[in-house]
C-alpha cells in the first residue's frame, strides 16, 4: 500500500500574508444558503502570486511562456526535499554534496519552515536562493525548484537576476510551500497551477508522498 499524500500547500484565506506591495487577500461569501440564496458563492481577490503558487517565465522574461504552456511533467513525478542549514541563503557549497542532476525536481526546506510563516506578517529577511545558487541550479538543468517562502529570491536588487537565471534555464518555480514537519528525502510530487491564460503566476496545489524503497 502506498504512503499517504502530504499536503504542502498553504490555504488561501482573508488577511493572509502576501508579498509587500500586492493587494490584500480577500475571500468573502457573496451569497449564502438560507440568507439570500439557495446556494453559496464566494468572491476571491488576490495577486496571482499569493500563498503557494508558481512563477512562469513570463513573470520576468518579456516574451516568456505563460503557465498554461508548462509541460505537466515539470512538476509531476519524483522529487527531492533537501534541507538547507544556512540561515541566510541557498549556496552552491551546500548543494554540491547532493549531486543534483538534470531533470530533477528539487524542493528546499529551510529555516523558513521552522516557523509557520503563513501566520506571520511579511518577512523582509528569509532564506532564499542566492545568485550563485541560482546559477548552480541552472547549470544542472533541473526541471523545477520549490521554496518555503513567497519568493525564491531575496527582497531587493537580486530578485531579477535570480528569477531570470532560473526561468531562463527552463526551471519552473514553485513558491510558498509549507514544509514544516516534512523530512528531507525522496518523494513523489504532484503540483499543478491554475492554467490562467498568459499567466505570470497562479495559485497551485502541491502534494508529496514518500517514495517506496
DRENDO-1510 file (C-alpha; in Angstrom, 1 decimal, always signed):
<recs>
REC; n; res; u; v; w
REC; 1; UNK; +0.0; +0.0; +0.0 .
REC; 2; UNK; +1.4; +3.4; -0.9 .
REC; 3; UNK; +2.1; +6.0; +1.7 .
REC; 4; UNK; -0.5; +8.8; +2.2 .
REC; 5; UNK; -0.1; +12.1; +0.4 .
REC; 6; UNK; +1.1; +15.1; +2.4 .
REC; 7; UNK; -0.4; +18.5; +1.5 .
REC; 8; UNK; +2.4; +21.1; +1.4 .
REC; 9; UNK; +0.0; +23.9; +0.2 .
REC; 10; UNK; -0.8; +27.0; +2.2 .
REC; 11; UNK; -4.5; +27.5; +2.4 .
REC; 12; UNK; -5.7; +30.8; +1.0 .
REC; 13; UNK; -7.7; +32.9; +3.4 .
REC; 14; UNK; -8.7; +36.5; +4.0 .
REC; 15; UNK; -5.9; +38.6; +5.6 .
REC; 16; UNK; -3.1; +36.1; +5.0 .
REC; 17; UNK; +0.4; +37.3; +4.5 .
REC; 18; UNK; +1.2; +38.4; +1.0 .
REC; 19; UNK; +4.1; +39.9; -1.0 .
REC; 20; UNK; +4.8; +43.5; +0.0 .
REC; 21; UNK; +3.0; +45.9; -2.4 .
REC; 22; UNK; +0.5; +43.3; -3.6 .
REC; 23; UNK; -3.2; +43.8; -2.8 .
REC; 24; UNK; -4.5; +42.2; +0.4 .
REC; 25; UNK; -6.1; +38.8; +0.1 .
REC; 26; UNK; -9.9; +38.7; +0.4 .
REC; 27; UNK; -12.1; +35.5; +0.3 .
REC; 28; UNK; -15.6; +36.5; +1.1 .
REC; 29; UNK; -19.0; +34.9; +0.8 .
REC; 30; UNK; -21.2; +36.9; -1.5 .
REC; 31; UNK; -24.3; +34.7; -1.5 .
REC; 32; UNK; -25.2; +32.4; +1.4 .
REC; 33; UNK; -27.7; +29.5; +1.7 .
REC; 34; UNK; -30.7; +30.4; +3.8 .
REC; 35; UNK; -29.8; +34.1; +3.9 .
REC; 36; UNK; -30.1; +35.5; +0.4 .
REC; 37; UNK; -29.8; +32.5; -1.9 .
REC; 38; UNK; -30.3; +28.7; -2.4 .
REC; 39; UNK; -26.6; +28.3; -2.9 .
REC; 40; UNK; -23.2; +29.7; -1.7 .
REC; 41; UNK; -20.9; +31.8; -3.9 .
REC; 42; UNK; -17.6; +33.2; -2.8 .
REC; 43; UNK; -15.5; +36.1; -4.2 .
REC; 44; UNK; -11.7; +36.0; -4.4 .
REC; 45; UNK; -9.4; +39.0; -4.7 .
REC; 46; UNK; -5.7; +38.5; -4.6 .
REC; 47; UNK; -2.4; +38.7; -6.5 .
REC; 48; UNK; -1.5; +35.8; -8.9 .
REC; 49; UNK; +1.5; +35.3; -6.6 .
REC; 50; UNK; -0.5; +34.5; -3.4 .
REC; 51; UNK; +0.2; +31.7; -1.0 .
REC; 52; UNK; +1.5; +28.5; -2.7 .
REC; 53; UNK; +1.9; +29.5; -6.3 .
REC; 54; UNK; +4.0; +29.1; -9.4 .
REC; 55; UNK; +6.0; +31.5; -11.5 .
REC; 56; UNK; +6.2; +31.2; -15.2 .
REC; 57; UNK; +9.0; +32.6; -17.5 .
REC; 58; UNK; +6.6; +35.5; -18.4 .
REC; 59; UNK; +7.0; +36.8; -14.8 .
REC; 60; UNK; +10.4; +38.2; -15.6 .
REC; 61; UNK; +11.1; +37.5; -19.3 .
REC; 62; UNK; +9.3; +39.8; -21.7 .
REC; 63; UNK; +8.4; +37.1; -24.3 .
REC; 64; UNK; +8.4; +34.2; -21.9 .
REC; 65; UNK; +5.8; +31.5; -21.8 .
REC; 66; UNK; +2.7; +31.6; -19.6 .
REC; 67; UNK; +1.9; +28.9; -17.1 .
REC; 68; UNK; -0.7; +27.3; -19.4 .
REC; 69; UNK; +2.3; +26.3; -21.5 .
REC; 70; UNK; +4.1; +24.5; -18.8 .
REC; 71; UNK; +4.8; +20.8; -19.5 .
REC; 72; UNK; +2.8; +18.8; -16.9 .
REC; 73; UNK; +5.7; +16.5; -16.1 .
REC; 74; UNK; +7.8; +19.5; -15.0 .
REC; 75; UNK; +6.1; +19.4; -11.6 .
REC; 76; UNK; +4.8; +15.8; -11.6 .
REC; 77; UNK; +7.0; +12.9; -10.6 .
REC; 78; UNK; +9.9; +12.1; -8.3 .
REC; 79; UNK; +11.3; +15.0; -6.3 .
REC; 80; UNK; +13.9; +15.6; -3.6 .
REC; 81; UNK; +13.3; +17.5; -0.4 .
REC; 82; UNK; +16.7; +19.0; +0.6 .
REC; 83; UNK; +17.2; +20.6; +4.0 .
REC; 84; UNK; +19.3; +23.7; +4.0 .
REC; 85; UNK; +21.1; +24.7; +7.2 .
REC; 86; UNK; +22.4; +28.1; +6.0 .
REC; 87; UNK; +20.1; +30.6; +7.7 .
REC; 88; UNK; +20.7; +33.3; +5.1 .
REC; 89; UNK; +20.6; +31.7; +1.6 .
REC; 90; UNK; +21.0; +28.6; -0.5 .
REC; 91; UNK; +24.5; +28.5; -1.9 .
REC; 92; UNK; +26.4; +26.0; -4.2 .
REC; 93; UNK; +28.7; +24.8; -1.4 .
REC; 94; UNK; +25.8; +23.3; +0.5 .
REC; 95; UNK; +24.2; +21.9; -2.7 .
REC; 96; UNK; +27.3; +20.1; -4.1 .
REC; 97; UNK; +27.2; +17.1; -1.8 .
REC; 98; UNK; +23.7; +16.2; -3.1 .
REC; 99; UNK; +24.8; +15.5; -6.7 .
REC; 100; UNK; +21.8; +17.3; -8.2 .
REC; 101; UNK; +21.3; +16.0; -11.7 .
REC; 102; UNK; +19.5; +17.3; -14.9 .
REC; 103; UNK; +15.7; +16.9; -14.9 .
REC; 104; UNK; +15.4; +16.6; -11.1 .
REC; 105; UNK; +12.6; +18.3; -9.1 .
REC; 106; UNK; +14.1; +19.9; -6.0 .
REC; 107; UNK; +12.2; +21.4; -3.0 .
REC; 108; UNK; +14.2; +23.3; -0.4 .
REC; 109; UNK; +13.3; +23.1; +3.3 .
REC; 110; UNK; +15.0; +26.0; +5.1 .
REC; 111; UNK; +14.8; +27.9; +8.4 .
REC; 112; UNK; +11.6; +29.4; +6.9 .
REC; 113; UNK; +9.8; +26.2; +7.8 .
REC; 114; UNK; +10.9; +26.4; +11.5 .
REC; 115; UNK; +8.1; +28.9; +11.9 .
REC; 116; UNK; +4.7; +28.7; +10.4 .
REC; 117; UNK; +5.2; +31.7; +8.1 .
REC; 118; UNK; +1.7; +32.0; +6.7 .
REC; 119; UNK; +0.5; +33.2; +10.2 .
REC; 120; UNK; +3.2; +35.8; +10.5 .
REC; 121; UNK; +3.5; +39.3; +9.0 .
REC; 122; UNK; +5.5; +39.7; +5.8 .
REC; 123; UNK; +9.2; +39.0; +6.5 .
REC; 124; UNK; +11.8; +41.2; +4.7 .
REC; 125; UNK; +14.5; +38.7; +5.6 .
REC; 126; UNK; +14.0; +35.0; +4.8 .
REC; 127; UNK; +16.2; +32.2; +3.5 .
REC; 128; UNK; +16.3; +32.5; -0.3 .
REC; 129; UNK; +18.3; +31.2; -3.3 .
REC; 130; UNK; +21.5; +33.2; -3.8 .
REC; 131; UNK; +22.6; +34.4; -7.2 .
REC; 132; UNK; +25.3; +31.8; -7.2 .
REC; 133; UNK; +22.9; +29.1; -6.1 .
REC; 134; UNK; +20.5; +30.0; -9.0 .
REC; 135; UNK; +23.4; +29.7; -11.4 .
REC; 136; UNK; +24.4; +26.4; -9.9 .
REC; 137; UNK; +20.8; +25.0; -10.4 .
REC; 138; UNK; +20.6; +26.4; -13.9 .
REC; 139; UNK; +23.8; +24.7; -14.9 .
REC; 140; UNK; +22.4; +21.4; -13.7 .
REC; 141; UNK; +19.2; +22.0; -15.8 .
REC; 142; UNK; +16.8; +20.8; -13.1 .
REC; 143; UNK; +13.1; +20.6; -14.0 .
REC; 144; UNK; +11.6; +22.7; -11.2 .
REC; 145; UNK; +12.6; +24.2; -7.8 .
REC; 146; UNK; +10.4; +24.8; -4.8 .
REC; 147; UNK; +10.9; +27.1; -1.8 .
REC; 148; UNK; +9.3; +27.6; +1.6 .
REC; 149; UNK; +8.6; +31.3; +1.4 .
REC; 150; UNK; +6.9; +33.7; -1.0 .
REC; 151; UNK; +9.9; +34.1; -3.3 .
REC; 152; UNK; +13.0; +32.2; -4.5 .
REC; 153; UNK; +15.0; +35.4; -4.4 .
REC; 154; UNK; +15.8; +37.9; -1.7 .
REC; 155; UNK; +13.8; +41.1; -1.4 .
REC; 156; UNK; +15.8; +43.7; -3.4 .
REC; 157; UNK; +18.2; +44.0; -6.3 .
REC; 158; UNK; +19.0; +40.3; -6.6 .
REC; 159; UNK; +15.4; +39.3; -7.3 .
REC; 160; UNK; +15.5; +39.9; -11.1 .
REC; 161; UNK; +18.8; +38.1; -11.6 .
REC; 162; UNK; +17.8; +35.0; -9.6 .
REC; 163; UNK; +14.4; +34.7; -11.3 .
REC; 164; UNK; +15.8; +35.3; -14.8 .
REC; 165; UNK; +18.6; +32.8; -14.2 .
REC; 166; UNK; +16.2; +30.1; -13.1 .
REC; 167; UNK; +13.3; +30.8; -15.5 .
REC; 168; UNK; +15.7; +31.4; -18.4 .
REC; 169; UNK; +17.2; +28.0; -17.9 .
REC; 170; UNK; +13.7; +26.4; -18.2 .
REC; 171; UNK; +13.3; +25.8; -14.5 .
REC; 172; UNK; +9.7; +26.2; -13.3 .
REC; 173; UNK; +9.4; +27.8; -9.9 .
REC; 174; UNK; +7.1; +26.8; -7.0 .
REC; 175; UNK; +6.9; +29.4; -4.2 .
REC; 176; UNK; +5.2; +29.5; -0.8 .
REC; 177; UNK; +5.4; +25.8; +0.1 .
REC; 178; UNK; +4.7; +24.6; +3.6 .
REC; 179; UNK; +7.4; +22.1; +4.5 .
REC; 180; UNK; +7.1; +22.2; +8.3 .
REC; 181; UNK; +7.2; +18.6; +9.6 .
REC; 182; UNK; +8.4; +17.2; +6.2 .
REC; 183; UNK; +11.6; +15.2; +6.5 .
REC; 184; UNK; +14.3; +15.5; +3.8 .
REC; 185; UNK; +14.4; +12.7; +1.3 .
REC; 186; UNK; +12.8; +11.3; -1.8 .
REC; 187; UNK; +9.2; +11.9; -2.6 .
REC; 188; UNK; +6.6; +11.8; -5.4 .
REC; 189; UNK; +5.5; +15.3; -6.2 .
REC; 190; UNK; +2.2; +16.5; -7.7 .
REC; 191; UNK; +1.9; +20.2; -8.2 .
REC; 192; UNK; -0.2; +22.0; -10.9 .
REC; 193; UNK; -1.0; +25.7; -11.2 .
REC; 194; UNK; -4.3; +27.1; -12.4 .
REC; 195; UNK; -3.9; +27.3; -16.2 .
REC; 196; UNK; -4.6; +31.0; -16.4 .
REC; 197; UNK; -4.1; +32.3; -19.9 .
REC; 198; UNK; -0.8; +34.2; -20.3 .
REC; 199; UNK; -0.2; +33.9; -16.6 .
REC; 200; UNK; +3.0; +35.2; -15.0 .
REC; 201; UNK; +1.9; +33.4; -11.9 .
REC; 202; UNK; -1.0; +31.4; -10.5 .
REC; 203; UNK; -2.1; +29.6; -7.3 .
REC; 204; UNK; -1.1; +25.9; -7.2 .
REC; 205; UNK; -1.9; +22.8; -5.1 .
REC; 206; UNK; +1.2; +20.9; -4.1 .
REC; 207; UNK; +1.3; +17.4; -2.5 .
REC; 208; UNK; +4.0; +14.9; -1.9 .
REC; 209; UNK; +4.3; +11.3; -0.6 .
REC; 210; UNK; +7.4; +9.3; +0.3 .
REC; 211; UNK; +8.8; +7.2; -2.4 .
REC; 212; UNK; +8.6; +3.5; -1.7 .
REC; 213; UNK; +12.0; +1.8; -1.4 .
</recs>
